[in-house]
Amino acid sequence: MIERHHTSDRMSKIVKHNGVAYLCGQVGDGATVREQTEDCLARVDALLQEAGSDRDHMLQAIIWLADMADFQEMNAVWDTWVPRGHAPARACGEARLASDALKVEVIVTAAVK
C-alpha cells in the first residue's frame, strides 16, 4: 500500500511504501546558508515525525546547494544535526534551485519505525 501526505496535483510532501518514507525536497527561510539549513532541517524533522520516523532512521540524504562555496557552512549545521553513528548515505551537489533566494535544498529517505 502507498500512503501519500500533503498531496497536491504536483507532489506529495511524504510518500510511504513498504516501511520507507520518502520526503520531498525541503528548503528553508533565512538570508544565510546557515539559517536556511537550520530551518530546512527543522522541516525535515517535522515531516519525519509525521511519517513515523526520525533522524536515527534516515537511509539517504541528497543535498543541493546553489553554490558549492557554501559546502562548509552547510556542513557545520548538518554535522551537528545528524545523530552520531546514524549518518545516512549522502550526496551533495550544486544545482540551480527554484528561486535565486534559495541556497540549500535537502531530500531525505528514511525507514519508518
C-alpha positions in Angstrom: 0.0 0.0 0.0 1.2 3.5 -0.8 0.4 6.4 1.6 0.6 10.0 0.4 0.5 13.0 2.8 0.1 16.7 1.9 -0.7 15.8 -1.7 -1.3 18.4 -4.4 -1.6 18.0 -8.2 2.2 18.4 -8.4 3.6 16.4 -5.5 3.3 14.9 -2.1 5.4 16.0 0.9 5.6 12.5 2.2 5.1 9.2 0.4 5.3 5.9 2.4 5.7 2.5 0.9 7.0 -0.8 2.3 8.2 0.7 5.5 10.1 3.6 3.8 9.2 7.3 3.9 10.3 9.5 1.0 10.2 13.2 1.7 10.0 15.9 -0.9 12.8 18.4 -1.1 12.9 20.8 1.8 14.1 24.4 1.7 14.3 26.9 4.5 13.8 30.6 5.2 16.7 32.9 6.0 19.3 35.1 4.4 22.3 32.8 5.0 23.1 29.2 4.2 23.3 28.5 7.9 19.8 30.0 8.6 18.3 28.2 5.6 19.9 24.9 6.5 18.7 25.1 10.1 15.1 25.9 9.0 15.2 23.3 6.3 16.3 20.6 8.7 13.7 21.6 11.2 11.1 21.0 8.4 12.7 17.6 7.7 12.4 16.8 11.4 8.7 17.6 11.4 8.0 15.5 8.3 10.0 12.6 9.6 7.9 12.7 12.8 4.7 12.8 10.9 5.9 9.9 8.7 6.6 7.8 11.9 10.4 8.1 11.6 13.3 10.2 12.9 16.9 11.2 12.2 18.2 7.9 13.5 16.3 6.1 10.8 17.4 8.1 7.8 18.6 6.0 4.9 19.7 8.6 2.4 20.0 12.4 2.0 20.5 14.4 -1.1 21.6 17.9 -0.7 21.6 20.6 -3.4 23.5 23.8 -2.9 23.1 26.8 -5.2 26.8 27.3 -4.8 29.3 24.7 -3.7 31.3 27.5 -2.0 28.6 27.1 0.8 29.6 23.5 1.4 31.4 24.1 4.7 28.8 26.4 6.1 26.0 23.9 5.3 28.1 21.0 6.8 28.6 23.0 10.0 24.8 22.8 10.6 24.4 19.3 9.1 27.2 17.8 11.2 25.5 18.9 14.5 22.1 17.8 13.3 22.9 14.2 12.2 22.9 11.8 15.2 26.3 10.3 15.8 26.5 6.8 14.4 23.4 7.3 12.3 24.6 9.2 9.3 22.6 8.4 6.1 24.1 7.6 2.7 24.6 11.2 1.3 25.2 13.1 -1.8 25.8 16.8 -2.2 26.0 18.8 -5.4 25.4 22.1 -6.9 22.2 22.9 -8.7 20.1 25.9 -9.7 17.3 25.9 -7.2 13.7 27.1 -7.7 14.4 30.7 -6.8 17.5 32.8 -6.6 16.9 33.4 -2.9 17.3 29.7 -2.1 20.7 28.4 -1.1 20.1 24.8 0.0 17.6 22.0 -0.5 17.5 18.7 1.3 15.8 15.5 0.2 15.6 12.6 2.8 14.5 9.0 2.6 14.0 7.2 5.9 12.9 3.9 7.4 9.6 4.0 9.3 10.0 3.0 12.9 
